[in-house]
Structure formats: C-alpha cells, structure tokens
Amino acid sequence: MTMTIGFIGVGNMGRPMAALLVKAGHAVTVLDRDVALVRTVAAEIGAAVADGPVALAAASDVVFTML
C-alpha cells in the first residue's frame, strides 16, 4: 500500500528518512523552514515541495515531523 506522506524537517535526520519513504514508493511532500534546503532535498530525492504546513497536511494521508 502506498501513501501520500508529508514530511516536515529535512535536515540531517529527516532527509534520509524522507528519501527512504520515496524509495519505498510513497508520494512524499517535504517542508522545512530553510527554503533553499527543502528545494535541494526535494530535487535530490524526488519529492514535492509544500507551499506551507496547511497545504502539506491537506494533501497528505499522514505527516511526519523531524524537528
């Protein structure tokens, strides 16, 4: 079963966790307070970038936070 997953916080711990979710076949949308970082990570792992927390939550079956 694949899910639509929101992931907030893609720093040292969140990036590899989000990447594993993408690799497992889930549609992952990421968000971070560092806009440059989140765009780089999304491009590297194949995730989408959310416009904000409300949009991320509305588009996700489940949301993970790594803060």
OpenMM code with the backbone's topology and positions (N, CA, C; nanometers):
from openmm import Vec3, app, unit

residues = "MET THR MET THR ILE GLY PHE ILE GLY VAL GLY ASN MET GLY ARG PRO MET ALA ALA LEU LEU VAL LYS ALA GLY HIS ALA VAL THR VAL LEU ASP ARG ASP VAL ALA LEU VAL ARG THR VAL ALA ALA GLU ILE GLY ALA ALA VAL ALA ASP GLY PRO VAL ALA LEU ALA ALA ALA SER ASP VAL VAL PHE THR MET LEU".split()
positions = [
    Vec3(0.0834, -0.1176, 0.0000),
    Vec3(0.0000, 0.0000, 0.0000),
    Vec3(0.0884, 0.1247, 0.0000),
    Vec3(0.0664, 0.2120, -0.0957),
    Vec3(0.1407, 0.3369, -0.0976),
    Vec3(0.0555, 0.4475, -0.0374),
    Vec3(0.1230, 0.5445, 0.0202),
    Vec3(0.0549, 0.6551, 0.0871),
    Vec3(0.1081, 0.7875, 0.0347),
    Vec3(0.0314, 0.8912, 0.0576),
    Vec3(0.0771, 1.0269, 0.0342),
    Vec3(0.1254, 1.0782, 0.1685),
    Vec3(0.2552, 1.1087, 0.1769),
    Vec3(0.3177, 1.1401, 0.3048),
    Vec3(0.3726, 1.2822, 0.3036),
    Vec3(0.3423, 1.3552, 0.4088),
    Vec3(0.4021, 1.4857, 0.4312),
    Vec3(0.5169, 1.4696, 0.5291),
    Vec3(0.6264, 1.5388, 0.5032),
    Vec3(0.7430, 1.5263, 0.5906),
    Vec3(0.7956, 1.6656, 0.6207),
    Vec3(0.7901, 1.7053, 0.7471),
    Vec3(0.8376, 1.8366, 0.7897),
    Vec3(0.9700, 1.8190, 0.8619),
    Vec3(1.0721, 1.8876, 0.8121),
    Vec3(1.2054, 1.8808, 0.8711),
    Vec3(1.2945, 1.7848, 0.7947),
    Vec3(1.3721, 1.8373, 0.7004),
    Vec3(1.4548, 1.7509, 0.6156),
    Vec3(1.6036, 1.7829, 0.6318),
    Vec3(1.6444, 1.7975, 0.7560),
    Vec3(1.7850, 1.8210, 0.7860),
    Vec3(1.8619, 1.6898, 0.7920),
    Vec3(1.9573, 1.6809, 0.8807),
    Vec3(2.0461, 1.5640, 0.8902),
    Vec3(1.9717, 1.4333, 0.9154),
    Vec3(1.8662, 1.4362, 0.9932),
    Vec3(1.7915, 1.3131, 1.0213),
    Vec3(1.6726, 1.2954, 0.9280),
    Vec3(1.6038, 1.4044, 0.8956),
    Vec3(1.4843, 1.3955, 0.8143),
    Vec3(1.5092, 1.3613, 0.6687),
    Vec3(1.6194, 1.4126, 0.6129),
    Vec3(1.6495, 1.3873, 0.4717),
    Vec3(1.6574, 1.2386, 0.4397),
    Vec3(1.7391, 1.1593, 0.5118),
    Vec3(1.7459, 1.0167, 0.4771),
    Vec3(1.6149, 0.9418, 0.5036),
    Vec3(1.5399, 0.9851, 0.6037),
    Vec3(1.4126, 0.9196, 0.6319),
    Vec3(1.3129, 0.9461, 0.5188),
    Vec3(1.3051, 1.0704, 0.4733),
    Vec3(1.2158, 1.1039, 0.3626),
    Vec3(1.2594, 1.0314, 0.2350),
    Vec3(1.3899, 1.0216, 0.2138),
    Vec3(1.4415, 0.9520, 0.0948),
    Vec3(1.4005, 0.8051, 0.0953),
    Vec3(1.4040, 0.7415, 0.2106),
    Vec3(1.3631, 0.6008, 0.2198),
    Vec3(1.2146, 0.5839, 0.1897),
    Vec3(1.1348, 0.6798, 0.2310),
    Vec3(0.9919, 0.6728, 0.2009),
    Vec3(0.9663, 0.6853, 0.0510),
    Vec3(1.0397, 0.7741, -0.0149),
    Vec3(1.0285, 0.7869, -0.1611),
    Vec3(1.0731, 0.6577, -0.2275),
    Vec3(1.1848, 0.6033, -0.1810),
    Vec3(1.2379, 0.4793, -0.2381),
    Vec3(1.1397, 0.3630, -0.2222),
    Vec3(1.0617, 0.3668, -0.1156),
    Vec3(0.9618, 0.2619, -0.0910),
    Vec3(0.8379, 0.2792, -0.1787),
    Vec3(0.8334, 0.3880, -0.2560),
    Vec3(0.7238, 0.4070, -0.3498),
    Vec3(0.6147, 0.5028, -0.3058),
    Vec3(0.6342, 0.5686, -0.1938),
    Vec3(0.5340, 0.6633, -0.1449),
    Vec3(0.5511, 0.7993, -0.2124),
    Vec3(0.4415, 0.8725, -0.2256),
    Vec3(0.4461, 1.0098, -0.2753),
    Vec3(0.4747, 1.0987, -0.1545),
    Vec3(0.5914, 1.1614, -0.1530),
    Vec3(0.6346, 1.2403, -0.0377),
    Vec3(0.6392, 1.3879, -0.0746),
    Vec3(0.5832, 1.4700, 0.0132),
    Vec3(0.5909, 1.6151, 0.0020),
    Vec3(0.6659, 1.6647, 0.1243),
    Vec3(0.7656, 1.7506, 0.1029),
    Vec3(0.8520, 1.7943, 0.2121),
    Vec3(0.8349, 1.9424, 0.2409),
    Vec3(0.8705, 1.9799, 0.3633),
    Vec3(0.8645, 2.1185, 0.4081),
    Vec3(0.9731, 2.1394, 0.5116),
    Vec3(1.0366, 2.2550, 0.5065),
    Vec3(1.1397, 2.2905, 0.6039),
    Vec3(1.1435, 2.4422, 0.6117),
    Vec3(1.1887, 2.4958, 0.7230),
    Vec3(1.1969, 2.6414, 0.7345),
    Vec3(1.3061, 2.6991, 0.6457),
    Vec3(1.4040, 2.6183, 0.6072),
    Vec3(1.5111, 2.6593, 0.5166),
    Vec3(1.4662, 2.6297, 0.3724),
    Vec3(1.4207, 2.7326, 0.3035),
    Vec3(1.3621, 2.7158, 0.1702),
    Vec3(1.4631, 2.6586, 0.0706),
    Vec3(1.5859, 2.7058, 0.0752),
    Vec3(1.6885, 2.6552, -0.0172),
    Vec3(1.7154, 2.5074, 0.0088),
    Vec3(1.7243, 2.4694, 0.1339),
    Vec3(1.7491, 2.3296, 0.1697),
    Vec3(1.6353, 2.2404, 0.1225),
    Vec3(1.5118, 2.2800, 0.1469),
    Vec3(1.3990, 2.1945, 0.1121),
    Vec3(1.3908, 2.1749, -0.0391),
    Vec3(1.4215, 2.2772, -0.1168),
    Vec3(1.4193, 2.2623, -0.2634),
    Vec3(1.5309, 2.1689, -0.3101),
    Vec3(1.6477, 2.1801, -0.2501),
    Vec3(1.7600, 2.0926, -0.2850),
    Vec3(1.7280, 1.9477, -0.2504),
    Vec3(1.6791, 1.9255, -0.1303),
    Vec3(1.6461, 1.7896, -0.0858),
    Vec3(1.5372, 1.7297, -0.1737),
    Vec3(1.4341, 1.8066, -0.2020),
    Vec3(1.3245, 1.7563, -0.2848),
    Vec3(1.3757, 1.7129, -0.4213),
    Vec3(1.4625, 1.7926, -0.4805),
    Vec3(1.5181, 1.7580, -0.6115),
    Vec3(1.6046, 1.6331, -0.6030),
    Vec3(1.6815, 1.6198, -0.4977),
    Vec3(1.7708, 1.5047, -0.4805),
    Vec3(1.6952, 1.3738, -0.4616),
    Vec3(1.5872, 1.3774, -0.3842),
    Vec3(1.5198, 1.2518, -0.3501),
    Vec3(1.3949, 1.2256, -0.4330),
    Vec3(1.3490, 1.3246, -0.5097),
    Vec3(1.2301, 1.3053, -0.5919),
    Vec3(1.1004, 1.3322, -0.5189),
    Vec3(1.1030, 1.4270, -0.4277),
    Vec3(0.9833, 1.4638, -0.3514),
    Vec3(0.9276, 1.5960, -0.4031),
    Vec3(0.8042, 1.6247, -0.3652),
    Vec3(0.7430, 1.7535, -0.3957),
    Vec3(0.7698, 1.8491, -0.2795),
    Vec3(0.7544, 1.9787, -0.3051),
    Vec3(0.7725, 2.0806, -0.2015),
    Vec3(0.6370, 2.1427, -0.1704),
    Vec3(0.6037, 2.1499, -0.0420),
    Vec3(0.4773, 2.2100, 0.0005),
    Vec3(0.4915, 2.3616, 0.0096),
    Vec3(0.3809, 2.4323, -0.0146),
    Vec3(0.3789, 2.5779, -0.0015),
    Vec3(0.3738, 2.6220, 0.1443),
    Vec3(0.3290, 2.5342, 0.2313),
    Vec3(0.3190, 2.5661, 0.3735),
    Vec3(0.2613, 2.4481, 0.4488),
    Vec3(0.2533, 2.4590, 0.5814),
    Vec3(0.2069, 2.3455, 0.6612),
    Vec3(0.0611, 2.3076, 0.6367),
    Vec3(-0.0239, 2.4046, 0.6097),
    Vec3(-0.1653, 2.3741, 0.5856),
    Vec3(-0.1799, 2.2948, 0.4559),
    Vec3(-0.1103, 2.3393, 0.3516),
    Vec3(-0.1154, 2.2685, 0.2229),
    Vec3(-0.0570, 2.1282, 0.2363),
    Vec3(0.0510, 2.1146, 0.3113),
    Vec3(0.1136, 1.9838, 0.3315),
    Vec3(0.0165, 1.8884, 0.4003),
    Vec3(-0.0461, 1.9344, 0.5070),
    Vec3(-0.1390, 1.8496, 0.5818),
    Vec3(-0.2610, 1.8120, 0.4979),
    Vec3(-0.3137, 1.9084, 0.4227),
    Vec3(-0.4325, 1.8823, 0.3423),
    Vec3(-0.4077, 1.7797, 0.2324),
    Vec3(-0.2843, 1.7722, 0.1835),
    Vec3(-0.2516, 1.6830, 0.0724),
    Vec3(-0.1951, 1.5486, 0.1179),
    Vec3(-0.1896, 1.5240, 0.2479),
    Vec3(-0.1204, 1.4051, 0.2991),
    Vec3(-0.2129, 1.3109, 0.3745),
    Vec3(-0.1867, 1.1803, 0.3593),
    Vec3(-0.2549, 1.0802, 0.4404),
    Vec3(-0.2003, 1.0806, 0.5824),
    Vec3(-0.0709, 1.1068, 0.5927),
    Vec3(-0.0021, 1.1094, 0.7223),
    Vec3(0.1103, 1.2122, 0.7129),
    Vec3(0.1430, 1.2747, 0.8274),
    Vec3(0.2502, 1.3739, 0.8310),
    Vec3(0.3505, 1.3318, 0.9370),
    Vec3(0.4781, 1.3301, 0.8976),
    Vec3(0.5880, 1.3039, 0.9907),
    Vec3(0.6577, 1.4363, 1.0193),
    Vec3(0.7051, 1.4531, 1.1434),
    Vec3(0.7857, 1.5687, 1.1759),
    Vec3(0.9186, 1.5213, 1.2318),
    Vec3(1.0251, 1.5865, 1.1890),
    Vec3(1.1590, 1.5577, 1.2394),
    Vec3(1.2203, 1.6935, 1.2717),
    Vec3(1.1910, 1.7402, 1.3939),
    Vec3(1.2294, 1.8765, 1.4308),
    Vec3(1.3428, 1.8784, 1.5302),
] * unit.nanometer
topology = app.Topology()
chain = topology.addChain("A")
for resn in residues:
    res = topology.addResidue(resn, chain)
    for name in ("N", "CA", "C"):
        topology.addAtom(name, app.Element.getBySymbol(name[0]), res)
